[in-house]
Amino acid sequence: MSRFLKVMIVLLAIAAMATPVIAADNLTLGGEMRVRGWYIDNNTDPNTNSFFDQRLRMGGKFTVAEGVSVTFRTDVTESSWGDQAGYGSGRLVANNTIQWDRAHLDLNFGAFSLRAGQQYINFGASGFDAQDNGFKIAAGPVTAFFMLSDNNGSTLSTSDDYYYGVQFAQNGFAVFTAAQKADAEEVYVLGGTYAASFDAVNLYVEAEYFTGDANAAQDAMGAQMVADVSFAASETMTVGGQLVYAMGADTDGSEVQYVLLGNDFGGWDPLYDVGTSLSNEKIGAGRPFDAFGNGSGVMGLRAYTSVKASDALKIGASVFYAEPEEDANTAADSAIGLAAGVSYKLLANTKLDAQVEYFDVDAAGVDAAIKAGVGLFVNF
């Protein structure tokens, strides 16, 4: 073999090893690995349940050129332990344990930007919340979007399902409107939010109004608001309070109460938020505006506190009381909820969270529920 050929082989080998490193210069990566354990006791068999689950979330962004990028995010092994047909999550998986929930391109034209693809959009905490395929255009304080949630095709008699909306946000204020269309359902929301800080006081207010057609026979309705005020009592303690209200539907069955448009990908649980990463999924109360069900609405008050016990340890606690706004729609008279949680920094970018909750509805035949969770979280 000639010396020239040997040199060429060495150079090609170096190039083959170096190319991926060079290509990775335009890629940023991040994610989270979590392992959680749950205990749920509704005091009504077979609703008592205990289990573990896990999820490896990975995401990244390719900076293709100036003003051009592509973003992705995937959740791997997102499932409960033991739910794998006996072979583990790596072989003959019995359920879908891989989920791609971000895949979109972003184009920045200076005066405005365009996002196209699978993305997450929310207006307010409980106005619009969806992850789906679509377009979003942002120009200064204005954001507009269109999402196609179900393409039924031109040969079918049913219509396509889609969302669209627009928001104006500036200096802590935001006003928005959005719509949800699916066959006979056509519902609109008009809402607004305000967030501000005054020295040691933080204020957040949100309100929504829903109208339109829930289906061919029932009207859509909804009027709701939440106000949250928190105060830094010291360098290590914060105390706060929340007011929650939602109008109930008419008792004649002609109305359907809406508390959100979209597919609720993000979720929201303000009543049991005590500073851990455990309150918005397996346990918790969820969105509070129809806490009693059947379009009953809600009138509720909550008090909470968080304490930074040390650089590594944070403690939170909460208590709330609620009544239905339209008590003719439910057999429940009231409800009370208690929650406590801790978050402890084990190592760099690693924490251990634990939370316990108690929920008691004042209604005949309904027992109190106790729910608890513990989780290990590593962010990278």
C-alpha positions in Angstrom: 0.0 0.0 0.0 1.5 3.4 -1.0 2.3 6.0 1.5 -0.2 8.4 -0.2 -3.0 5.8 0.2 -2.2 5.3 3.9 -2.3 9.0 4.5 -5.7 9.3 2.8 -7.1 6.5 4.9 -6.0 8.2 8.1 -7.4 11.5 7.0 -10.8 9.9 6.1 -10.9 8.2 9.5 -10.2 11.5 11.3 -12.9 13.2 9.2 -15.4 10.5 10.0 -14.8 10.9 13.7 -14.7 14.7 13.6 -17.8 15.3 11.5 -20.4 14.4 14.2 -18.7 16.7 16.7 -18.7 19.6 14.2 -22.4 18.9 13.3 -23.3 19.0 17.0 -22.1 22.6 17.4 -25.5 23.8 16.3 -27.4 21.5 18.7 -28.4 22.2 22.4 -29.8 19.4 24.5 -31.6 19.1 27.8 -34.1 17.1 29.7 -35.2 15.4 32.8 -35.3 11.8 34.3 -37.9 11.1 36.9 -38.9 8.0 39.0 -42.0 8.4 41.1 -44.0 6.4 43.6 -47.8 6.9 44.3 -50.3 5.9 46.9 -54.0 6.7 46.3 -56.7 5.8 48.7 -60.3 6.9 48.0 -61.6 4.5 50.8 -63.7 2.8 48.1 -62.4 -0.5 46.8 -61.0 -1.1 44.2 -59.8 2.6 44.0 -57.0 2.1 46.4 -53.8 2.0 44.3 -50.1 2.1 44.7 -47.5 2.0 41.9 -44.3 3.4 40.5 -43.7 5.1 37.2 -40.9 6.7 35.3 -40.1 9.0 32.3 -37.0 10.1 30.5 -37.6 13.4 28.8 -35.1 14.6 26.2 -35.3 17.7 24.0 -33.1 19.8 21.8 -32.9 22.7 19.4 -31.0 22.8 16.1 -29.8 26.3 15.2 -29.8 25.9 11.4 -29.0 29.4 10.4 -29.6 33.0 11.6 -33.3 33.2 12.4 -33.9 29.5 11.6 -34.2 26.7 14.2 -35.8 23.3 14.7 -37.0 22.0 18.1 -37.8 18.5 19.2 -38.8 16.8 22.5 -39.5 13.2 23.3 -40.6 11.2 26.4 -39.1 7.7 26.6 -40.3 4.8 28.9 -43.2 7.0 30.1 -45.1 4.2 31.8 -45.8 2.5 35.1 -43.4 -0.1 36.4 -44.4 -3.7 35.6 -46.6 -2.7 32.7 -44.3 -4.3 30.1 -45.6 -7.8 29.5 -42.8 -9.2 31.7 -39.9 -8.3 29.3 -39.0 -4.8 30.6 -39.3 -1.6 28.6 -36.6 -2.7 26.1 -38.2 -5.8 24.6 -41.7 -6.6 23.3 -43.2 -3.5 25.0 -46.9 -4.0 25.6 -47.8 -0.3 25.5 -46.7 2.9 23.9 -43.8 4.1 26.0 -42.3 6.7 23.6 -44.1 10.0 22.9 -42.9 12.8 20.6 -44.5 15.9 21.9 -42.5 18.7 20.3 -41.5 18.9 16.6 -41.6 22.3 15.1 -39.6 24.8 13.1 -39.1 28.5 14.0 -38.5 31.3 11.5 -37.5 34.8 12.8 -38.1 37.5 10.2 -37.3 40.3 12.5 -40.7 42.1 12.6 -42.5 38.8 13.2 -41.8 35.1 13.8 -43.4 31.9 12.6 -43.6 28.6 14.3 -44.9 25.6 12.4 -45.4 22.0 13.5 -46.2 20.1 16.6 -46.2 22.6 19.5 -47.6 23.7 22.8 -49.8 26.8 23.2 -51.6 28.2 26.2 -53.5 31.4 26.9 -53.8 32.0 30.6 -53.7 29.2 33.1 -57.2 28.0 32.2 -58.3 29.8 29.0 -56.7 27.7 26.3 -54.3 24.9 26.7 -53.3 22.5 23.8 -50.5 20.6 22.2 -51.1 19.8 18.6 -50.0 20.5 15.0 -50.4 24.0 13.6 -49.0 27.5 13.1 -48.2 30.3 15.5 -47.3 33.9 14.4 -45.9 36.4 16.9 -45.4 40.1 16.1 -44.5 42.3 19.1 -47.2 41.9 21.8 -49.6 40.0 19.4 -49.7 36.2 19.1 -52.1 34.3 16.8 -52.4 30.6 16.1 -54.2 27.9 14.3 -54.2 24.2 15.2 -55.7 21.2 13.4 -56.6 18.6 16.0 -58.4 16.1 13.7 -58.4 16.0 9.9 -61.4 14.1 8.9 -60.7 14.3 5.1 -62.7 15.7 2.3 -64.6 12.4 1.7 -66.2 12.3 5.1 -69.4 14.0 6.1 -68.1 15.2 9.5 -66.0 18.4 9.7 -62.4 18.9 10.6 -61.6 19.7 14.3 -59.4 22.7 14.9 -58.5 25.5 17.3 -57.6 29.1 16.7 -57.0 32.3 18.7 -55.2 35.5 19.3 -53.6 37.2 22.3 -52.3 40.7 23.1 -49.8 40.7 26.0 -47.8 43.7 27.4 -46.6 45.0 30.7 -48.2 42.2 32.8 -51.6 42.5 31.1 -52.9 39.9 28.6 -56.2 39.7 26.8 -57.1 36.8 24.5 -59.8 35.0 22.6 -59.8 31.5 21.2 -62.2 29.0 19.6 -62.7 25.3 19.5 -64.6 23.7 16.6 -65.5 20.0 16.3 -68.5 18.9 14.4 -71.6 20.4 16.2 -69.3 21.9 18.9 -68.3 25.5 18.4 -67.2 27.2 21.6 -65.4 30.6 22.2 -63.5 32.0 25.1 -62.7 35.6 26.0 -60.3 36.1 28.8 -57.6 38.1 30.4 -54.8 37.9 33.0 -52.8 40.4 35.1 -49.6 39.7 36.9 -47.6 42.2 39.0 -45.1 42.5 41.8 -45.2 45.3 44.4 -42.1 45.0 46.6 -42.8 41.9 48.7 -46.3 41.4 47.3 -47.1 39.3 44.2 -50.5 39.5 42.5 -52.1 37.3 39.8 -55.7 37.7 38.5 -57.3 35.7 35.7 -60.8 35.6 34.3 -62.6 33.8 31.4 -66.0 33.8 29.7 -67.1 30.9 27.5 -70.0 30.9 25.0 -71.2 29.1 21.9 -72.6 25.6 21.2 -71.5 22.6 23.1 -73.5 20.4 20.8 -76.6 20.5 18.7 -78.9 20.5 21.8 -76.9 22.3 24.5 -75.3 25.8 24.9 -71.8 26.3 26.1 -71.3 28.5 29.1 -68.7 29.5 31.7 -67.7 32.5 33.7 -64.7 32.0 36.1 -62.0 33.8 37.8 -59.0 33.2 40.1 -57.1 35.8 42.2 -53.9 35.0 44.0 -52.0 37.3 46.4 -48.8 36.2 48.0 -46.5 38.1 50.5 -42.9 37.5 51.4 -43.2 37.6 55.2 -39.5 37.1 55.6 -36.4 36.0 53.6 -37.4 32.4 54.1 -41.2 32.4 54.4 -44.0 33.3 51.9 -47.7 33.3 52.7 -50.6 33.7 50.3 -54.2 33.3 49.5 -56.4 32.4 46.6 -60.0 33.2 45.6 -61.7 30.9 43.1 -65.1 31.4 41.5 -67.0 29.8 38.6 -70.6 30.1 37.7 -72.6 26.9 37.5 -74.8 25.8 34.6 -78.6 26.0 34.5 -80.3 23.2 36.3 -82.6 22.4 33.3 -79.8 20.6 31.4 -79.7 23.1 28.5 -76.1 24.2 29.3 -72.7 22.6 29.5 -70.1 24.3 31.7 -66.7 24.9 30.1 -63.6 25.6 32.1 -61.0 25.3 29.3 -60.6 25.1 25.5 -58.0 22.8 23.9 -56.8 19.3 24.9 -55.5 20.2 28.4 -51.9 19.0 27.7 -50.3 21.2 30.3 -52.7 20.7 33.2 -53.1 23.0 36.1 -53.7 22.3 39.8 -53.6 25.6 41.9 -55.4 24.1 44.9 -52.7 21.6 45.7 -49.6 23.4 44.5 -47.2 23.4 47.4 -43.9 23.7 45.6 -43.2 20.1 44.5 -43.4 18.5 41.0 -46.1 16.1 42.1 -49.4 18.0 42.2 -50.4 18.1 38.6 -50.7 14.5 37.4 -51.5 11.3 39.4 -52.7 13.1 42.5 -54.3 16.5 43.0 -57.6 18.3 42.3 -56.9 19.5 38.8 -58.6 22.6 37.5 -60.9 23.9 40.3 -63.7 25.5 38.4 -66.0 22.4 38.3 -64.6 20.7 41.3 -68.0 19.2 42.2 -68.8 18.1 38.7 -72.0 18.2 36.6 -71.6 21.9 35.9 -71.9 22.9 39.5 -69.4 25.7 39.5 -67.4 26.6 42.6 -66.8 29.2 45.3 -63.6 28.6 47.1 -60.9 30.1 49.3 -57.3 28.8 49.8 -54.5 29.8 52.1 -50.9 28.5 51.6 -47.4 29.0 52.8 -43.9 28.0 51.7 -40.7 27.9 53.9 -37.1 27.7 52.8 -35.9 25.7 55.8 -32.3 25.6 54.4 -30.4 25.9 51.1 -31.4 22.4 50.3 -34.9 22.0 51.9 -38.2 23.7 51.0 -41.5 23.0 52.7 -45.0 23.9 51.6 -48.5 23.6 53.0 -52.0 24.5 51.9 -55.7 24.4 53.0 -58.8 25.2 51.0 -62.5 25.3 51.4 -65.0 25.3 48.6 -68.8 25.1 47.9 -70.7 24.6 44.7 -72.0 27.8 43.0 -75.1 25.9 41.8 -75.9 23.4 44.5 -78.9 22.0 42.7 -76.5 20.3 40.3 -74.7 18.2 42.9 -75.4 16.3 46.1 -72.3 17.8 47.7 -72.6 20.7 50.2 -68.9 21.6 50.5 -65.3 20.3 50.3 -62.1 20.8 52.2 -58.6 20.0 51.1 -55.2 19.8 52.9 -51.8 19.4 51.4 -48.2 19.4 52.5 -45.0 18.8 50.5 -41.2 18.9 50.8 -38.5 19.4 48.1 -35.0 18.4 49.0 -31.9 19.0 46.9 -29.9 15.7 47.1 -27.1 16.6 44.6 -26.5 19.1 41.8 -29.6 19.2 39.5 -31.1 16.4 41.6 -34.0 16.6 44.0 -36.3 14.4 46.1 -40.0 15.6 46.3 -42.7 14.2 48.5 -46.3 15.3 48.9 -49.4 14.2 50.8 -53.0 15.3 50.2 -56.4 15.0 52.0 -59.7 15.7 50.3 -63.1 15.4 52.0 -66.4 16.1 50.2 -69.5 16.7 52.4 -71.9 14.4 50.6 -73.7 11.2 51.5 -71.8 8.1 50.7 -68.6 9.9 49.8 -65.5 9.1 51.8 -62.4 11.2 52.3 -59.5 10.6 50.0 -55.8 10.4 50.9 -53.2 10.6 48.2 -49.4 10.8 48.4 -46.5 10.8 46.0 -42.7 10.7 46.2 -40.3 11.3 43.3 -36.6 11.6 42.3 -35.9 14.2 39.6 -32.7 14.8 37.7 -32.5 17.7 35.3 -29.8 17.9 32.7 
